[in-house]
């Protein structure tokens, strides 16, 4: 049986014999008895297994080391120690041995060390908490959208369209790098499998919009890839994105959805991951639970980029990066503005020259109907916009920014064939997990991180 079920129903199993399988997390052996700290990975909690020399294989059990996989049969009894219950073992069977040089010993390891042992780090308390929260958060996302009539769309990982127009996408080819076919000095892509330059997707948005024009409300949730050579704590070259697209939705409606979704996810995790979040509150970020509860009870502020710059310029602060009406805001600005309003802030109507080509142009000709959500302690968590629904305008804007119009002609045509006003946003899943757990490095909230110079395992 699973340890989670056992610990959730202790009265039912008290004074009864059960069998469980899992791993030794710690082992204290004495002359005539011993204590095993037992975990099977189904819960953050452990079970103390007590054994004595009445075991038929007592001497062999005493030699078992941390990391061994075991099967234990015994009676569940009230504990004489700090635990509510413990198991009095009647049989302990070795299922998988573990040597003395096992890297994950019962002590605190640095996160840097554990990144070098990424295939073993899920066995530690910290990463048990982080990746269980990640699992539950993913379930919450699906639950939210499925319960609100969204269709889950599996958008392609291989694409010919550069969504952001940033030239930060991985290129895919079947051509032999050691013998590239060329015409007039240029690589002949006609000999490639797809007969053209192809990328690994950096976003599912463009294909998602095609389905939104048929199903009204859709969402994508999958891996995306960028070639950005950045070594910050919040950037990785492979990460997961949630990208809803909603027809007949303007910018205000979009912000309503973003706020509602985020509060739902956090409440869902608070309900189903209370042990894991309590662990993170105690050992990772003191005050984490208060932060999460405060967010779900907050009213999210809505303010334009222009008005944010006004506030920043009037602030009695010596900025490292001077606030500018035509520029993005820096991390220090994000921190200040969330503290200024003491809660999450939607920043709207951004300068068009710093935003993507598909965003709806406002009547002022200078800004687009874009929105970023800034949350206390994390900065930007979501970014979205009302999409440009005028065919001529989106084609012109794409050309102005050097987007290959031939690669996105089908996307632009959505405006011609029954198009309507619509909006969408993207949320980096790892950034959400950073916020939920307090673990501040993206490398520690994704199972096997892919970052510059690092593609292990």
N, C-alpha and C positions, 0 to 999 in steps of 0.2 A: 504494500500500500504506500501511498505518498505521505511524507511527513507533514505536509500542509494539512491534509485531511485529518490526520491523527491529532495534531495540535489544535485544530479547530473544534474537535469533538472529544475532548479529554474525558468528560464524564462517561461517555459511551464506552470508552476503551479502558477505563480504570479497572485494575485487577484482572484484565484480560491479556491473553498472549497474542502478540502480533509479530509479523515478519516485515522487515524493511530493508531496502538496499540503498547504499550511498557510499560516502567517502569519509575517511578519518580526517578531521580538521585539526585535532590535537589529541595527544595520548599521554596520560600520566600513569605509569605502571608502578605499583608498589610490590612488596614481597608476596603478599597473599591476595591482592585484589588490584583493580585498575579502573581508570575512568577514560572513556572515549568521548570526545566532542564530535558528534555525528551530524552530518548534513547530507541531504539528497538533492539540493538545488531547487526544490519546489517552493521553499519559503525562506525568508530572511532569518527565521529562527532556527536554532540548533536543538538537538536532543542529547542529554547526557546519558550515555550507556555505562552502566556499572556491571563489572564482572568480577568473579572471584575464582578461587582454585578448584571449585566444584566443576568448572568447565572441563570437558574431556581433553581439550587441546589447550589448556591454560598456558603452558610454557610457550607454545607457538604464537598465541594471541599476544602475549607480552612483548613479542618481538616486532609486532606490526608497527609500521612507521606512518607518519603523516603522509596523506595522499593515497593510501591504499584503498581500493574498492572492496567493500565487504557486504555480506548479507548477515543480518542480525535477527535472531528470534528471541523474544523475551516477554516478560510481564511488565505492564505499565503500572507504576505505583506512584504515590505521592512522594515528592522529593524531600530529603532531609536537608538539602542545601538551599541555594538561592532560587532554584527552578521550581515551578509548580509541580511538574512530574519528571520522572526519569524512567529508564528501562532497566530492569534487572535481567541481564542476558542469560539465556539458557543454552544458546548456541551462537557461535560467531564463525562464519565461513569466509575465508579469503577468496575474493573473486578476481582481483587484479593487484599484483604487488607493486610497490613503489620504493626506489632505492634511497639511500641517504642523501644523494646529491640533488634531490627534488628541489627546484628553485623556490617554490612557494611554501615557505615555512611559517609557523604561527607567530609572526611578528609583523610590525608595520613596515611595509615596503614603500619606497617612493614611487610616485606615478611614473617618473621617468624610467625607473628600473622595470616596472611592470609593462611599459610600452615595448620593451625589448623582449618581453615574454607574453606577447599578445595572445598567443594560443593557450596560455595557462591562466592569464589574469582573470577570466570569468569565475575562477574558483575562489577568489578573494571576496571578503564581505562587501567592499566598496563596489566592485564591478558586478556582484550579484544584485546589489541594489540598483545600480545605474541601468543595467540591461533589462531588469524586470520592469522598471519604470518605463524604459523605452518601449517594451512590448505592450504594456498597458496603454501608453499614450497613443500608439499606433491603432490599437483597438478602439480607443475613444474617438479618434479621427474618423474611422470608418462608421462607427455608431452614429456620430453626429450627422454626417452627410447622408447616410442611408436612411436615417429617420426623418430627413428633410427633403426627400424625393430627388436626391442627386443620383446620377448614374456614374459609376466608377469606370473610367476609361483607361485602358492600357495603351498609352501613346508610345510610338516607336522609339527605340534607343538609337537606331540608325536613321539619319536624316540628311537632306541636302540643304536645309534652311538653317542659317545662323540667326537664331531668335533675337539675341541682343545686339547683333551687328558689331560685336566687340572683338572678333577674331581670336577668341579664347577657347575654341573647341578642338578637341582631339580629332585628327584626321584618320580615316580608315581606308585601307586599300588591300587588294590581293596581289598587287604588283611585287615583283622581286626587287628588293632594295639594292641588291648587288648587280642587277642587270635591268635597269629601268629603261623601258622603251621611250624613245624621244623622237620628236619631229621639230626640226628647226631649233634644236637646243632645249625644247620644253618637253616635259613629261607628257606622253600621250595617254590621257586618262580614258580614251576610248577602249583601251585594252584591259581596263579594270573590270571587275565583276559587275559593277553598277554603271559602267561607261561614263562616269562623272565623279567629281570630287564629292566625297561623302564624309559626314561627321558623326561622332558619338554625341548624342543630344546634350545640350546645356539647359534645356527647358522643354516641358511638354505642352507649353501654353498654345503654340500655334495650332497644333493638331487638336488640342482640347477645344479651341474655339469652333472648329468644324463640327464637333459633336454637340456643342452648346447650341448651335443654330438648328439642331434637330431635336435635342432632348430638353432644352431650356436650361437645365442645371446639371453640370457635370463636375467631376473632380478627378485629378490625376494624383497618384501617390507612388513615387518610384525614384530610382537612382538617376542622378544627373552628373555631368562631368564638365569640368572647366580646366584649362591649361594654365591658369593664373599662377605665376611663380611667387607665391606669398607664403611666408612662414609665421603668420600671426596665429593667435590662439583660436580665431574664429573662421579660418579658411582651410579648406581641404579640396583636393582635386576630384574626389568622388564623394558625393553627399546625396541626401534624399530630400525631395521637395514635395510639398503639398500645393497643388495649383487648381483651385476651383475657377470655373468660368460660368457666368450667369447671364442669360439673356433677359432683356427687359429690366435691367438693373442699372441705376446711375451710381454716382460716387457716394452719395449719402447712404443709399441702400447697401452698397458694398461695405461701408464702415460698420453698419449695423450687423452684418453677417460676420465680419472679422471679430468684433467684440463678443458676439454671442458664441461663436465657435471656441474662442480662446477660453472663455469662462467655463464652457462646458467641459473642455479637455482637462482643465485644472481641477475642477470639481470631481470629475471622474477619477482622476489619479489620487486626489485626496481621499476619496472613498475606498478605492481598491488597493492603494499602495501606502497605507498609513505606516506600516512597519518600515518600509524602505525610505519613505520621506522623513520619518523620525530619525532614522540612522543618518541620513544626509544632513539633517538639521543639527545633529549632535557632533558629527565628525567632519563635515565638509563646510557648511555655511550656517553659522549660528544665526537664527532668526529666519531661516528659510520658510518654515511653516507660516510664520506671521506674514511674510512677504506674499506668499501665495494666497492666503486668506484675504489679505488686504486687496489684492488685485481683483479677485472675484466679487468683491463688494465695492469696487471703485466705479465711478462714472468717468468714462474715457473722454478727455478733452479733445475738441476739434478746433484747429487753428491753421491759418495759411502759412506757407513758407515765408512770405513777406513779413507777416506779423511776428513770426519767430525771430527773424533777423532783427526786427525792431527791438524786441526784448533783449536779445543778446548784445546789441550795440549799446543799449542803455545800462547794461549790467556793470557793476563795479568789479570787473574781473579783468586781469591781464591775460588775454587769450594767446595761446601758442599759435592758433590759426585764426586770423581776423575774419569775423562773420561777413559774408558778402551776399547781396541780394541775387546775384547771378551764379552762385556756387552752391555746392553741396554743403551740408553741415558736418562738422567733425565729431569724433567721439566725445570730446570735452563739451561740445554744444548739446549733444544728446543727453548727457548726464545732467547738465545744468537745467535743461528745459523740463525734464521729468521731475527734478527736485523742485523747480519753480512752481509747477502745478501739483506736486505731491501725488503723482500717479501717472498712468499711461496717457500718452498724447498722440493723437492722429495729426500729422502735418500734411496739409493738402496744397494743391495748386503750385507745383514746382516749376522752376524755369525750364522751358522746353529743351534747351540746348544741353542739359545734363541728364535728360531722361530718354527712354527708348522711343523708337520711331513709330510704334503702333499706338501710342497713347493719344487720347482725344485732345485736340488743340482747343484751348479756351478762346473766347471772343476777343480777349485783349491781344492775341497774337504773340504773346510773350511766354505764356505758361501753358501747362497741360494739366488735365484733371487726374493727377497722380496723388497717391497717398502713401506715406510710410507710417507704420506704427512703432512708436518708441516706448519701451517699458523700463521702469526703474531698475537699475542694476545690470541691465543687459544691452540697452540701446535699441537699435532697429531689430524688430522681430518679424515684421511682415512688410511687403511692398506690393502695391497694386495700382490699378488705375481703371478709369472708364476707358474703353477702347475706342479708337477712332472708327466711326461708322460711315464716314464719307469716302467713297472710293477714290475720287480725284485727290483728296487731301492726303490719304495714306500713301498713294503711289508717289505723289510729289515729295512727301517727307522721306520716304524710303530712298528715293533717288538723291535727295539732298545729303543724306548720311552715308551714301555709298553702299547701300544694301543691294545685293544682287536680285533685281526685280524678277528675273526669270525663275529664281529658286522659290520665290514666295508669291508667284502670280495666283496660284490657287487660293492662297490665304486672302489676298486682296479681293479676289472674286467673290468671297463670302459677302462682301458689301453690296455686290450687284444682284445676287440671287436671294432675295427675301431677307436681306440683312436688317438688323435692328440695333437700337442702343443696347450695349452690354458692357459688363465689367468683369474683372477678375483680379486675383492676387496670388502671390506666392509666399510660402513660409518655409524656410529651411528647417527641416525636422531636427537636425542636430542642434540648431540654435534654440529650439524649443526645449530639448532635453537639457542643454546647458542651464536654461532658466529654471527648469523644474527640479534639477538636482543640486545646483550650486557648483557643480564641477565646471571649471572655467576654461577648459581646453577641449576643442573639438576632437582632438586625438583620443580623448578619454571617454567619449560618448558614442563612438562608432566602433563596431567590433574589430575591424582590421583597417586602420586609417591609411589612406593614400594621400601623401603630402610630398612636396618637392624633395627629391632624394630618398624617398622612402616608399617602397612598394614590396614589403616583406610578406612572406607566407603565400 
